[in-house]
Amino acid sequence: MLSLSYETVRLLAGKALVKLIKRWSPMISKCVITLTKSLQDSNAEKYAELGFCSVLVSQTVLKHLSTVMIKHFLKIVFQGGY
């Protein structure tokens, strides 16, 4: 039987989630909201918080958020305000 450490399983799960997000980019916004809310939970376990953070700082998520923010900023600039 294959024996994996908890750290290895957590790392593989995070990578799998990021891979899933890459394939279905509309999920990114929902995942960011869910993970951010989960980070605010005072009862969240430390290992869960570390997992949330590793997904939130992945290049895929950061790239998506940057694109969304730039589009929003340009919309504001060219439409003259909020």
C-alpha positions as CSV (number, residue, x, y, z in Angstrom):
1,M,0.0,0.0,0.0
2,L,1.2,3.5,-0.9
3,S,1.9,5.7,2.1
4,L,1.9,9.4,1.6
5,S,2.6,12.1,4.2
6,Y,-0.2,14.5,5.0
7,E,2.0,17.3,3.6
8,T,2.3,15.4,0.3
9,V,-1.5,14.8,0.1
10,R,-2.2,18.5,0.8
11,L,0.3,19.6,-1.9
12,L,-1.2,17.3,-4.5
13,A,-4.7,18.4,-3.6
14,G,-3.7,22.1,-4.1
15,K,-2.1,21.3,-7.4
16,A,-5.2,19.4,-8.6
17,L,-7.4,22.3,-7.6
18,V,-5.2,24.8,-9.5
19,K,-5.3,22.5,-12.6
20,L,-9.0,22.3,-12.4
21,I,-9.3,26.1,-12.2
22,K,-7.0,26.5,-15.2
23,R,-9.4,24.4,-17.3
24,W,-12.6,26.1,-16.1
25,S,-11.6,29.7,-15.5
26,P,-15.2,30.8,-14.7
27,M,-14.6,28.9,-11.4
28,I,-11.9,31.2,-10.3
29,S,-14.2,34.0,-9.1
30,K,-16.3,31.5,-7.1
31,C,-13.2,29.8,-5.7
32,V,-11.7,33.1,-4.6
33,I,-14.8,34.2,-2.8
34,T,-15.2,30.8,-1.1
35,L,-11.6,30.5,-0.1
36,T,-11.5,34.1,1.2
37,K,-14.6,33.5,3.3
38,S,-13.0,30.3,4.6
39,L,-9.9,32.3,5.7
40,Q,-12.1,34.5,7.8
41,D,-13.5,31.5,9.7
42,S,-11.9,31.6,13.2
43,N,-12.4,27.9,13.5
44,A,-10.5,27.0,10.4
45,E,-7.6,24.6,10.9
46,K,-4.1,25.9,10.2
47,Y,-3.5,23.3,7.5
48,A,-6.7,24.4,5.7
49,E,-5.6,28.0,5.9
50,L,-2.3,27.1,4.4
51,G,-4.1,25.3,1.6
52,F,-6.4,28.2,0.9
53,C,-3.4,30.6,0.7
54,S,-1.5,28.3,-1.6
55,V,-4.4,28.3,-4.1
56,L,-5.1,32.0,-3.8
57,V,-1.4,32.9,-4.6
58,S,-1.2,30.5,-7.5
59,Q,-0.2,32.2,-10.8
60,T,-3.5,31.2,-12.4
61,V,-5.6,32.9,-9.8
62,L,-3.4,36.0,-9.6
63,K,-3.4,36.4,-13.4
64,H,-7.2,36.1,-13.5
65,L,-7.6,38.7,-10.7
66,S,-5.2,41.1,-12.4
67,T,-7.0,40.8,-15.7
68,V,-10.4,41.4,-13.9
69,M,-9.0,44.5,-12.0
70,I,-7.5,46.0,-15.2
71,K,-10.7,45.6,-17.1
72,H,-12.7,47.2,-14.3
73,F,-10.2,50.1,-14.0
74,L,-10.3,50.7,-17.7
75,K,-14.0,50.7,-17.7
76,I,-14.0,53.3,-14.9
77,V,-11.4,55.5,-16.7
78,F,-13.2,55.5,-20.1
79,Q,-16.7,55.8,-18.7
80,G,-15.7,58.7,-16.5
81,G,-16.2,57.5,-12.9
82,Y,-17.9,54.8,-11.1
